Amino acid sequence: HDWQDIKLTWGSGDPYKTDYLAAVERAGNAILDENKDVLIFVEPLCFAKELRVVKRKAIKLKVPHRLVYSVHMYHFFWAFTALSTLGFSFRSAQKSSTWIALVTLIPAVYFWLRWRYHHRPRLIPWSMTMTLSIYMAIVFMALLVFTILMYHNLNTVAACSYQANEEIPPIGKGFAVCLCISVIMMICSWWKRKEAMKDADICESANGNSDSDADNISEASPPSQSKFGRRLDWCFGKPTFKQPTVLQHAMLATFVCVVAVSFAILFWGLASWNWYEWHMDGTWGFVLERGHEYTAPVWVSEFGASVRSEFWLNTMRYLSARDVDWAFWPLNPFKWKNSEFVNGHWQTVDPPVKQNDTWGLLADDWMSIRYPWALQDLKAIMASPSTWMPNDYPCSRTISSECGG
């Protein structure tokens, strides 16, 4: 991973400064020169989570069939799982977003029915386009801000500038283009709306009609329609809008409901096995496919958790389905803190500070098991080939007395 101001690259041609591929091949070949029978374990970029780079340039060693990829799997490595570290679980987010979607559906339906009851009156021309473009601009602005924060996080806290520079800019540019289009639509529709209002006044003056004349010919319009609405009737020959706020409220309620539904789909999808499998196959699982230049075995040299969450269950299922060898992190109940992230940089802690490791498999006495559920799940996938699949909900003491925390 990156260190301080050094940003790692892959196959850039700078073998002694930033090119991690060149360093891997140089070190691996030097070892094979001494002993051709050993295996060369290689940790990829970004804290050993990013193997997609080998599709572009594969690792080439002097002796074939000696390469083993060593990857790490933690829930805070990826944006879709790191969301669960923000003070809520996917399970609670799924329930909350679903309830919000159902609650906001009620006013949306109410206002649309009210709009239909009033014979589907129209807004001033271009008003709906302007309103929709405003909503679109808000959404794309939020997505663009989130993308910028992700880019900053990958370049600083995550120390993964390669992923930040390869993946985030295209996404950010897409959101920026959509935001610009929304703003242009908003400005144009506002101008068109303003012109339509002027045309209504001009039309009325050209026909020489007064407000009383408009009142006399407004039989097709609702009785309580405003004078301005009747003036538009006089120009366009059809009812416009009795109460503009009704349609606006309907659109606003629908927008909020759509956002809530989107979040519900997001959280239900991100916690699903299908998404997890697709993501892991795309991140590093693809190297297990035979017949490619980059094909090699994978050893998950680090993974762990302190909660039997959806991420843990999906990880167990993936390791079992792909029959991948693994090592749980950690066994010990304590750890030594030797670095920390301060003001955008990693700094060394000297002397190291002893801390309780809440992910340790052993309890403080080094004898008892801190999380019995973790030991049970790990034992279940030790067989090779492994066929065990989790089929229950995240562990709770209301379900089993052996769930641990």
N, C-alpha and C positions, 0 to 999 in steps of 0.2 A: 504494500500500500504506500501511498504518498507519505513523505516525511518532511515536515517543515516546508521549505520552499522547493523541494524536489518533487516533481510531478512525473510519475512513471508513464512510460509509453510501451507499445508492443510492436516490435519490428520497425522502429523508426530509423534505424541505422546509426544510432549513437550508443555503441556497445559499452562504454565505460561510464556513462552518466545516467541516462534515463531508460534505455532500451532493456526492458525486463526479459524479453524473449532471448536476446543475445546473451544475457547473463545466465539464464537457465541452461541454454545449450552449451555455453562455455564450461559451466560448472559440472553439468551432467556428463559431458564427454571427458572431462578431466578425471572424473571418478571411474568411468568405464575404462579408461586407459590403464588404471591400476587393477581393476577387477571387472571382467566382462559379465560376471554372473549375478551381480547385485541389481536390485530394482532402484530406479530413480523416481523418488516421490517429488512432485512439483505442486506447490501451492499457487493458484492463479492470482490475478489482480484483485484489488478491492477486498482485502481481508479474506482471500481465498473463496470468494463467492462468484466470480465473473469468469466463465470459461468461453463465452461467445467469441472471444478474440481469436481462438484457435481455428475458427472457420475461415478467417482471413489469412492467417499465417500459422501453420501447424508447427509444433515442436519437432525438430528432427535431430535424433541422436545417432551416434555411430553404430550402435548395436540395436537392432530392431527388437521390439517386444520387451523393452525394459522400462518403459514409461508408465507411471501410475499417477493419475491426478488426485490431489488431496484437497478436498473442499470443506467448507464450514457452512453450517445451517443454523441460523438464529432468527427469531421472529422479527428482530429490529433491523435486519439486513435489508429488507425490501419495504417499499412504501406501503404496499397493500396489507402487510402484516404489522408494520410499525405503528399503524393507526391505533392498534389495540393497546399501545403503551401510553395513550393520551388521557388515561383516567377512566376509560370505559372498556368493556369487553365487547366483542362482536355480538355476543348473544344479547346483551342489553341494548346495543345500537340497533340490532335488527328489530327488536320489539318496539323500541321508542320510535324509530322512523316509520314502522308500519302503522302504529297508532296515530302518529301525526298525519300520515297520508290519509287515513280513514276519516279523521276529524276534519281536515281541511277539505275533504271531498263534499262534506255536507253544505258549507256555504257556497261552494262552487256550483253545486247542483241547484241550490236555492236561487242564486242570482240568475243562472241561465233559464230556469223556469219562469222567473219573474220577467226576464227579458222577452221570453216567448209569449207570456201572458199579455204583454203590451204590444203584440203584433209585430215583433221583431224590428223595432225601430233602429235606425242607423245612427252612427256617430257622424259628426262633421267629416266630410271626405278627407282621407289620409290620416285620420286620428288613430285608427286601429293599427296601421302600419307604424306610426310613430311610437305607440305604446309597446308594440311587440319588439321594435328595435331597441327601445330602452331596456326591456327585460333581457334581451339577448346581450346587450352591452354589459349589464350587471353580471351576468353569468360568465361571460368570457373574461371580464376584468378579474373576477375572483379566481378563475382557472389560471390566468396569466400570473397573478400574484403567487398562487400556490406553486407554479412551475419555477418562478424565480427563487422562492424559498427552498425548493428541492435542489436547485442548482447550487445555491449557497451551501446547503447542508452537505451535499456530496463533495464539494471542494474543501470543506473545513472539517466538520465533525466526522463525516464518513471517510475522509481522506481517499476519495476515489474520483480523482479528476478525469480519468479516462472515461468512466461511465457518464460523468456529468457532461463532458464535451462531446461525447458521441451520441447520447440519447436525448438529453434535455433540450438543446437548441432547436432541433426540428419541431419538437412538440410546442415549445414556446413560440416559435415563429408562426405555427399554425393558429394558435390562440390569438396571437397579435394580429394576424390577417383578419380573422373572424371579428375581432374587436373593432378594427378599422372599418370593416364592411358594415357592422352594426351602427357605428357612429355616423358613417356616411348616409345610411338609410334613415337614421334619426333626423339628421339635418335636412335631407331632401324632403322627407315627409312633413317635417315642420314647415318648410317653405311652401310646399304644395298645399298644405292645410291652410296656411295664411292666405294664399292666392284664392283658394276656394271660398273662404269667407268674404274676400273682396268681391269675387264674382257674384256672390249671392246678393250683395248690396247693389252692385251695378245692374244686375238682372232686374231687380225690383225697381230701380230708378228708370231703366230703359222702358219698362212696361208701363210706367206711370201709375203704379198701384200703391195704394196707401195701406197702412195696417188694417184699416177697416175693410178694404177690399180683400185682403188676405184672409181676414176673419170670415168673410162671406163664402169663400170658395174652399174652405178647409174641412169639408165634410168627411174626407177620407182620413183626416188626421184625428188623433185622440183629442177629446174636448179640452184637456188641460195642457195641450201642447203650447210651448212658448211662442212668442211672436217671431223670434229668429227662426224657429223650426218651421213655422208657416211660410216665412219668406223663402226658405229653401224649397218648400213644397211648390211655391209659385214658380221657382226657376226650374226645378228638376222633375216636377210633376208627380212626386211620390212622398209619402211620409218620411221624415228623417229621424228625429229622436226626441221623444217626450222627456226622458230623464237620462241625460248622458252618463250619469254616475252609475246607473244600473249595469250597463255593458262594461264599463271600466272596472267596476267591482267584480263582475263575473270573470273578466280576464285576469285580474289580480289574484282572485281566489284560485283560479285554474293554474296560474303560474306557481303559486305556493304549493298547490297539491302536486303538480308535476315534479317540482324540486324534491318534495318529501318522498314521492314514489321513486325518484331516481336514487336517492340515498338508501331507501329500503332495498332496491334491487342491487345497489353497490355493495352493501354490507352482507346481504344474503349471498351474493355471488362471490365476494372475496373470501368468505369463509368456507366455500364449497370445495369438495374434492376435485371436481372437474377443472376449476380455475387453478388450484394448487398444482395438479398434475401438468397442466399445460404450461404453467410458468416455470416449474422446475425442469421440465423437458427442454424448454427453450433456453434456460440459464446454463445448465451443465449436463442434464440427462441425455442430451443428444449424442454425447461422445461415446455412449455405450452401444450405439448402432454400428454394426459391422460394415466393413468395406470402404470406410473413409480414411483419408490421410491422417485425420486427427483422432481416429478411434483408439481408445485405450481404457483400461479398467479405472474405476473411481473408488476411492476410499474416503468416506465422510469422516474426517479426522477429528471434527468437533461438532457437537450439537448438544443441546440441553434446554431445560425449561424448569420453572418452579411451579407451574400450573398445568393441569391436564386440560389444556384448551383445545380449540379446533385446530390450531397450528400443530400442536403436539400430535393429535390423532392423525392428521393428514401426513405428518412427517413419518410416523410409524407405518402408515399404510404405504407410503411411497417407497420407503426403504425395503419393505416387505415385497411390494410388487416388482421392484427392480432388482431385488436380491443383491443389494449393495452392502459391502462391508462397512463397518462404522466403529467409532470410538466415542463413548459418552463423555461429556465435559460438565463438571469435574467430579472426581471421587471424593476429594478432601472437603471438609466442612469450613475451612478457612482459606483466605487468599492474602497475598501481599500486594498492596497497591503501590506501584512504582511509577505511574504516570497519570496525568489528569489533563482534561481539556480546559484551558483558560484563555479567554480573550481571542478565540479563533485559532489557537495553536496548542499542540500537545507539549506538555512540559513534564520533565522528570521529577518524581517525588523522591527526595533523598534526605534521610533514610526512608526505605519503604515502610508503609503503615499496614499493620495486620488488621484484617477485616473479616467479618463473618460472610461466608459465601453462601447465599441463600439458594444457589442452584446445586450445591454439593449433594451428592447422593447419600453420604454418611452424615449422621448427626454429630453434635459437638463432642460426644464421648468417643468418636471413632469406632464405635461398635454397632450401634443401632442404625436402622435405615431411616433417613429423614422423610423420604417420599416412597412408601411401599408401592403405590400405583406405578411409579417410574420403574422400579425394579421388576414388577410383574410384566409390564409392557416390554421392557428390554429383553427379558428372558424369552418372551414369546417370539421375538424376531432373531434369536440367536441361531436357530436352525438354518441350514443351507441345503437346498433352497427353502426360503421362508415363504409360508403360505398364510400366515396369520393376518387378519384384517380387523381393525377396530370397528365395532358396530353399535357402540353405545354412546351416550351423551357425555360431555366433559364431566369428570368425576366430582362427586359431592358426597359428603358424609350421610346425606339423606338417602343416597343410593347404596353406598357400601361403607362399611366401617374401616376399610383398608385404603381409603383414598389419599391419606396423608394430610397435607396442609388444609 
